[in-house]
Amino acid sequence: MNTFIIRLVRTLLTLWGVLTLTFFLGRLKGDPVSLMLPITAPLEDFERVRRQMGLDQPLLVQYWTYLTDVLHGNLGQSIAYNQPVTEVIAERIPATLELGIPALLLSTVLSIPLGVLAAVKHNRPTDRIIMSLSLAGHSIPNFFVGIVLILIFSVQLGWTPSFGRGTTAHLILPIITLTVYPLAFLIRLTRSSMLDVLHQTYISTAQAKGLKNRQVVFVHALRNALIPVITIIGIQVAGIIAGSAIVETVFSWPGMGWLAVKSIGSRDYPVIQGIVLLSGFAFSVTNLAVDLIYVLIDPRIRE
């Protein structure tokens, strides 16, 4: 219980740090009022808008006001959309989850068996093929994968839409693009972790006792090899909330990543702060959950 409380306090401190850094660094970019009003607007209009938004107050006063509002669930008003930030973000979350959850499931379900197979077939043709493909997937940037998929399946073959959201066909290319990198990374990580475990003494003991190879691999080896894999999967879970800015921009997908890019371009500070805060919350809570899962998988961590 004490350990859980300590980790919970660390999570809260992390969120406070993320919020603080985002608030101060975001305001180094310039005055958002200059983007809202035309250059020819009277000086009185600029002063009036700054006063309405609280930007005429000292920076520390703005910071304290923002912290107080966040504690009450108020993330402010979007400058670009003229809506509450919570509403703007909530409208984009379903679109991000539509891509993120299938990509996460595909990368997890495919990577662990392939990583285990590559480790068991170490230095054999199967291992070399799997690792060559994973190296390619790990090396190619997401935006390049997305563009190539659009050129092949949308432009040349005409099988899928190239951008937008609306039908099941719109999901195919973005999900594949989002799956490639984490799939390749998890395959390599699973293989490496399995190879370390397979050379342990207790694995040799289990084999000497006459246990079947499948039982040794999946019951004794895989369970101990999953610790680093679960860590990365946890980061991916949090990444679903954060969204994928590059992929969503390439496919004009109206999710969290696309919103973040637009908000940065328009200096929409309240939305940027809301997205970063939500992302930090997702990462912190996921890391806390991963720590608890460790205990269930490996009793040695519990001790």
C-alpha positions in Angstrom: 0.0 0.0 0.0 2.8 2.4 0.8 4.4 1.8 -2.5 1.2 2.4 -4.3 0.7 5.7 -2.4 4.3 6.8 -3.3 3.7 6.0 -7.0 0.4 7.9 -6.9 2.1 10.9 -5.5 4.7 10.7 -8.2 2.0 10.5 -10.8 0.4 13.7 -9.5 3.7 15.5 -9.4 4.4 14.4 -13.0 1.0 15.8 -14.1 1.7 19.1 -12.3 5.1 19.3 -14.0 3.6 18.6 -17.4 1.0 21.3 -16.9 3.5 23.8 -15.6 6.0 23.3 -18.5 3.2 23.4 -21.1 1.8 26.6 -19.7 5.0 28.6 -19.6 6.6 27.2 -22.8 3.5 27.7 -24.8 3.4 31.4 -24.0 6.9 31.9 -25.4 5.5 31.6 -28.9 3.8 35.0 -29.0 0.5 36.7 -28.5 -2.5 34.6 -29.6 -4.7 37.8 -29.8 -2.7 38.8 -32.9 -4.0 35.7 -34.7 -7.6 36.3 -33.7 -7.9 39.9 -34.9 -6.9 41.4 -38.2 -3.8 43.6 -38.3 -6.0 46.7 -39.1 -8.1 46.2 -35.9 -8.0 49.1 -33.5 -5.7 48.9 -30.5 -8.7 49.1 -28.2 -10.0 45.8 -29.7 -6.7 44.0 -28.9 -6.8 45.3 -25.3 -10.4 44.3 -24.9 -9.8 40.7 -26.1 -6.7 40.3 -23.9 -8.8 41.5 -20.9 -11.6 39.0 -21.7 -9.1 36.2 -22.0 -7.2 37.2 -18.9 -4.0 37.8 -20.9 -3.6 41.3 -19.4 -2.8 39.7 -16.0 0.7 38.9 -14.9 2.0 35.5 -16.0 1.9 34.0 -12.5 -1.7 35.2 -12.0 -2.6 33.5 -15.3 -0.9 30.4 -14.1 -2.6 30.2 -10.8 -6.0 30.9 -12.5 -5.4 28.1 -14.9 -4.4 25.6 -12.1 -7.5 26.5 -10.2 -9.7 26.0 -13.3 -8.2 22.6 -14.1 -8.9 21.4 -10.6 -12.5 22.3 -11.2 -12.6 20.5 -14.6 -12.4 23.7 -16.6 -9.7 23.6 -19.3 -10.6 27.0 -20.6 -12.1 28.3 -23.9 -10.6 27.4 -27.3 -9.3 30.5 -29.1 -9.7 29.0 -32.6 -13.0 27.1 -32.1 -14.7 29.4 -29.6 -15.8 26.4 -27.6 -14.9 24.9 -24.2 -11.6 23.0 -24.6 -13.2 19.9 -23.0 -15.9 19.8 -25.8 -13.3 20.3 -28.6 -11.1 17.5 -27.3 -14.0 15.2 -26.5 -15.2 15.5 -30.2 -11.8 14.2 -31.4 -11.2 11.3 -28.9 -13.5 8.8 -30.7 -11.7 9.3 -34.0 -8.3 8.7 -32.3 -9.6 5.6 -30.6 -11.0 4.2 -33.9 -7.4 4.0 -35.1 -5.5 3.5 -32.0 -7.3 0.5 -30.4 -7.2 -1.7 -33.6 -3.5 -0.8 -34.2 -2.7 -1.6 -30.6 -4.5 -5.0 -30.7 -2.9 -5.9 -34.1 0.6 -5.0 -33.0 0.3 -6.9 -29.7 -1.5 -10.0 -31.1 1.0 -10.4 -34.0 4.2 -9.3 -32.4 4.4 -11.6 -29.4 4.0 -14.9 -31.4 6.3 -13.7 -34.1 8.9 -12.6 -31.6 8.7 -15.9 -29.7 9.0 -17.8 -33.1 12.0 -15.8 -34.1 13.7 -16.5 -30.7 12.9 -20.3 -30.9 14.2 -20.4 -34.5 17.3 -18.3 -33.6 19.7 -17.9 -36.5 17.5 -20.0 -38.8 15.8 -18.8 -42.0 12.5 -18.1 -40.1 14.3 -15.9 -37.7 16.2 -14.0 -40.4 13.0 -13.4 -42.4 11.1 -12.1 -39.4 13.9 -9.9 -38.3 14.5 -8.5 -41.7 10.9 -7.5 -42.1 10.8 -6.0 -38.6 14.0 -4.1 -39.2 12.4 -2.5 -42.3 9.2 -1.7 -40.4 11.2 -0.2 -37.6 13.3 2.0 -39.9 10.7 3.4 -42.2 9.0 6.6 -40.9 5.2 6.4 -40.5 4.5 9.3 -42.9 6.5 7.5 -45.6 4.5 4.3 -45.0 1.3 6.2 -45.2 2.2 8.0 -48.4 3.3 4.8 -50.1 0.1 3.0 -49.1 -2.0 5.9 -50.5 -0.1 5.8 -53.8 -0.5 2.1 -54.2 -4.0 1.3 -52.8 -5.8 4.6 -53.3 -4.2 6.2 -56.4 -3.1 3.2 -58.4 -5.6 0.5 -57.4 -8.4 2.7 -56.2 -9.3 0.2 -53.5 -9.5 2.5 -50.5 -10.1 6.2 -49.9 -6.9 8.3 -49.5 -8.1 10.5 -46.7 -11.0 11.5 -44.4 -13.2 9.6 -42.1 -16.7 8.1 -42.5 -16.7 4.4 -43.6 -14.9 1.3 -42.7 -12.7 1.6 -45.8 -11.3 4.9 -44.5 -9.9 2.9 -41.5 -7.8 0.4 -43.4 -4.7 2.5 -44.5 -4.4 4.6 -41.3 -4.6 1.5 -39.1 -2.0 -0.4 -41.1 0.3 2.7 -41.0 -0.1 3.0 -37.2 0.5 -0.8 -36.8 3.8 -1.1 -38.7 6.2 0.6 -36.3 5.0 -0.8 -33.0 4.6 -4.2 -34.5 8.2 -4.2 -35.7 9.5 -2.8 -32.4 7.6 -5.3 -30.3 8.8 -8.2 -32.4 12.4 -7.3 -31.9 11.9 -6.6 -28.2 10.1 -9.9 -27.6 12.7 -11.9 -29.5 15.6 -10.2 -27.5 13.8 -10.7 -24.2 13.0 -14.4 -25.0 16.6 -15.1 -26.0 17.8 -13.8 -22.7 15.4 -15.9 -20.8 15.9 -19.1 -22.9 19.6 -19.1 -21.8 18.7 -19.0 -18.1 19.5 -22.0 -15.8 15.9 -22.7 -14.8 15.0 -23.2 -18.5 17.7 -25.8 -18.9 16.4 -27.4 -15.7 12.8 -27.5 -17.0 14.1 -29.1 -20.3 16.1 -31.7 -18.3 12.9 -32.7 -16.4 11.4 -33.8 -19.7 8.9 -31.0 -20.1 7.6 -30.4 -23.6 9.2 -27.6 -25.6 5.9 -25.8 -26.0 5.4 -25.8 -22.2 8.9 -24.6 -21.5 8.6 -21.7 -24.0 5.1 -20.5 -23.2 4.8 -21.3 -19.5 8.3 -20.8 -18.1 10.1 -18.5 -20.6 7.5 -16.2 -22.1 6.0 -15.2 -18.7 9.4 -13.9 -17.5 10.2 -12.3 -20.9 7.0 -10.2 -21.0 8.1 -7.6 -18.5 9.8 -5.2 -21.0 7.2 -6.0 -23.6 4.4 -5.0 -21.3 6.2 -1.7 -20.6 6.2 -0.8 -24.3 2.6 -2.0 -24.7 1.7 0.3 -21.8 3.3 3.2 -23.5 1.3 2.4 -26.7 -1.9 2.4 -24.7 -1.2 5.9 -23.4 -0.2 6.8 -27.0 -3.7 6.1 -28.1 -5.0 9.0 -26.1 -2.2 11.2 -27.2 -3.0 10.4 -30.8 -0.6 10.1 -33.7 -0.1 13.5 -35.2 1.8 12.4 -38.3 -0.5 9.6 -39.3 -3.7 11.7 -38.7 -2.2 14.6 -40.6 -1.3 12.4 -43.6 -4.8 10.9 -43.8 -6.6 14.1 -42.7 -8.1 12.1 -39.9 -9.9 14.4 -37.4 -8.4 13.0 -34.2 -6.3 14.2 -31.3 -3.1 14.3 -33.3 -4.7 16.3 -36.1 -6.2 18.7 -33.5 -2.8 19.1 -31.8 -1.1 20.1 -35.1 -3.9 22.6 -35.9 -3.8 24.1 -32.4 0.0 24.6 -32.5 -0.3 26.3 -35.8 -3.0 28.7 -34.6 -1.4 29.2 -31.1 -4.5 27.9 -29.5 -2.9 27.7 -26.0 -5.9 26.3 -24.1 -6.4 23.3 -26.5 -2.7 22.6 -26.6 -2.6 22.6 -22.8 -5.6 20.4 -22.6 -4.2 17.8 -25.0 -0.8 17.7 -23.2 -2.5 17.4 -19.9 -4.7 14.5 -21.1 -1.7 12.8 -22.7 0.3 13.2 -19.5 -2.6 11.8 -17.5 -2.9 8.8 -19.8 0.9 8.1 -19.6 1.0 8.4 -15.9 -2.0 6.3 -15.2 -0.9 3.7 -17.7 2.6 3.5 -16.1 0.9 3.0 -12.7 -1.2 0.2 -14.1 1.8 -1.4 -15.7 3.6 -1.4 -12.4 0.7 -3.3 -10.9 0.7 -5.8 -13.7 4.3 -6.5 -13.1 3.4 -7.9 -9.7 0.9 -10.3 -11.2 3.3 -11.6 -13.8 6.5 -11.9 -11.8 6.1 -12.7 -8.1 9.7 -11.7 -7.5 8.8 -8.0 -8.1 6.1 -8.4 -5.4 8.8 -9.3 -2.9 
